[in-house]
Amino acid sequence: MGTVRLVNAVFYAHHGVMEEEHRIGGRYEVDVAARLDFYLTARRVAEAFPHVETVEVTVRKPNPPVGGTCDRAEAVYRFSRDGEPETTAGGGG
């Protein structure tokens, strides 16, 4: 199981209780968390689309605190119909 989070997604919208909020709009901050089984997710995609040979689920973190320049850190789960599941971790920079 894993958790995928969208943290502090920022939107500008025209919502609110007061009429003025509807007119001028305002900033909204949203957090979303979804728990999922990466293995099950990959298997279900493969089952739903029989022509798909490989499914890859990637979760990445931009600018990880590693003490130097690094574009991202990521974890990858790969499911292939003709092989074993594979989990990898990596980064870019």
N, C-alpha and C positions, 0 to 999 in steps of 0.2 A: 504494500500500500504506500501511497505517497500523497502529498498535498501540493497542489498547484495553487499559487496565490497571485492575484493581481493586487498590488499594494499602492494605494494613493493614486488611482486613476483619476485624473482631473478633467472635469467637463464644465462648460459654461452653458446654462440653460435658463429658460424663462418660466420658472415654477415658484410656488410659494403661497403663503396664506394671504399676504397683502397684495392689493392691486399693483402697487409700485414694483413689487418683486416680479410680477408678470411682465411689466413694461420694460424695466431696465435689466432684468436677469441677474444672475449671480453665479458664483463659483461653487461647484459641488465636488466633493472628494469621496471616492468610493473604494472600498476594499471588498474583494471577493475571494473566498477560499473554497476549493473543491477537492475532496478526498477521492482518490481513485487508485485502482489497481492497474499499474502500467501493463502488466502481463495480460490481464483480462481485457483491457482496452485494445491492445494490439490484436489479440485473438478475435475479438468481436468484429473489428474492422476487417480482418482476413475472412471471417465467416460471412459477413455481409457482402463482400466483394470477392467472389471466388477467383476472379482473374488476377487479383493482387497477389504477387509472390512474396513480398516483404513489406512489413509495416514497421515504422520507426517512430518512437515517441521521444521527444527531446524536451528537457526542461533546462532553461539557462538562466544564469544570473549575470547581468552586465556589471562591469567594473568591480570585481570582487576585491576585498581588501587583502592583497597578497604582498604588499610592500614594494610593489613595482608596477610597471605598465602591464595590464592584462585586459583585453577587450571583454572577455566573458569566461565564466566557468559553466560547464554543462554536464548533465547526466543524460545518457542515451540508453533506451531499451529498444532492442531490435528483435523482431520475431520474423522468422523465415519459414515457409512451408516445408522446405527441404533440409532444415537444419535445426540446431538447438537454439533456444533463446540466448540472447547475448546482451549483457549490460556493460556499458563503458562509461568512463568519466573523462572529461578533457577540458581544455580551455583554449582560448585563442589570444593572440596578442601581437 
